[in-house]
Amino acid sequence: MTVDTNVYPMKEDLGKNLYRKKTYYNLVIEQEVLAKDKDEADKLFEECGIDHSQINHEITETKNGVETYMVDANYTESGDTEYMGKVQYEDEEYAEEDGLVEICSYASETIKPSEIDDGQ
């Protein structure tokens, strides 16, 4: 019975053994999105993730006779959606007029942009 493999033996390899080893890696993907609230953010995150077409032999090294037989990625868990900050006008005199915005980590998640005290 012939073994399904990506290693191509030659006559000089007679007597050698073929070995296969699975190695498990933890891949972490941290994504960010601008959304009106946590529910919208969660919905947008659910529509994204790994582009499985990119999980292929190209992410591995093949040298010294080692060939990649299989590459796979499986979902295991997600952390909670975390509030990072709110988009608001910069603390500059003409920020609103000039459209200068920033993401402020000190701004309340629940405050609306119209409720932000612009210091005037």
C-alpha positions in Angstrom: 0.0 0.0 0.0 1.4 3.4 -1.0 1.5 6.2 1.6 -0.1 9.5 0.7 2.6 12.1 1.2 4.3 15.2 -0.2 7.7 13.7 0.2 9.1 12.3 -3.1 11.6 9.5 -2.4 14.4 8.7 -4.8 16.5 5.6 -5.2 19.1 7.0 -2.8 16.4 7.0 -0.1 16.0 3.2 -0.1 15.9 2.0 3.5 14.9 5.3 5.0 11.7 5.7 7.0 9.0 8.3 6.5 7.9 10.1 9.7 5.0 12.4 10.2 4.5 14.8 13.1 1.5 17.1 14.0 2.4 20.3 15.7 -0.3 22.5 17.2 0.1 26.2 17.3 -2.1 28.8 19.0 -2.9 31.5 16.5 -4.2 34.7 18.0 -6.1 37.3 15.9 -7.0 40.6 17.5 -9.3 42.7 15.4 -10.8 46.2 15.9 -13.9 47.9 14.5 -15.7 51.2 14.8 -19.4 50.5 15.7 -22.2 52.4 17.4 -22.3 49.9 20.3 -21.1 46.5 21.5 -23.9 44.5 19.8 -23.1 46.0 16.4 -19.4 45.4 17.0 -20.1 41.7 17.9 -22.1 41.3 14.7 -19.4 42.8 12.6 -16.7 40.6 14.2 -18.8 37.5 13.5 -18.7 38.3 9.8 -14.9 38.4 9.9 -12.1 36.1 11.1 -9.6 33.9 9.3 -9.4 33.8 5.6 -9.1 30.0 5.4 -7.7 30.2 1.9 -4.6 31.8 3.4 -4.1 28.8 5.7 -1.9 26.7 3.4 1.5 25.2 2.8 3.0 28.7 2.2 3.0 29.5 6.0 5.4 26.6 6.7 9.1 26.1 6.0 10.1 23.2 3.9 13.8 22.4 4.0 16.2 19.5 4.7 13.7 17.1 3.2 10.8 18.2 5.4 7.6 18.7 3.4 4.3 19.9 4.7 1.5 17.4 4.4 -1.4 19.3 5.9 -2.2 22.8 7.3 -5.5 23.5 9.1 -7.0 26.1 11.5 -9.9 25.5 13.8 -11.9 27.8 16.0 -11.6 27.2 19.7 -12.7 30.3 21.6 -13.1 34.1 21.7 -12.5 36.7 24.3 -15.1 39.3 25.2 -15.6 42.3 23.0 -13.7 45.1 24.8 -14.5 48.8 24.7 -11.3 50.7 23.7 -12.4 54.3 23.2 -14.8 56.7 21.5 -14.2 58.7 18.3 -14.5 62.4 19.2 -13.1 65.7 18.1 -9.5 66.5 19.1 -8.9 69.0 21.9 -8.0 71.7 19.4 -9.7 75.1 18.8 -10.8 74.4 15.2 -11.1 70.6 15.4 -14.7 70.4 14.5 -14.3 72.9 11.7 -11.2 71.1 10.4 -12.7 67.6 10.9 -9.9 66.6 13.3 -11.0 63.5 15.3 -9.2 61.0 17.6 -10.1 57.9 19.5 -10.2 58.8 23.2 -9.9 56.0 25.7 -11.2 58.2 28.6 -14.5 58.9 26.9 -17.6 57.1 28.2 -18.8 54.2 26.0 -22.4 55.3 26.5 -22.1 59.0 26.0 -23.3 60.4 22.6 -21.1 62.7 20.5 -23.7 65.5 20.9 -23.3 65.2 24.7 -19.5 65.8 24.7 -18.5 69.0 26.3 -16.2 70.7 23.7 -14.9 73.2 26.3 -16.7 76.2 24.7 
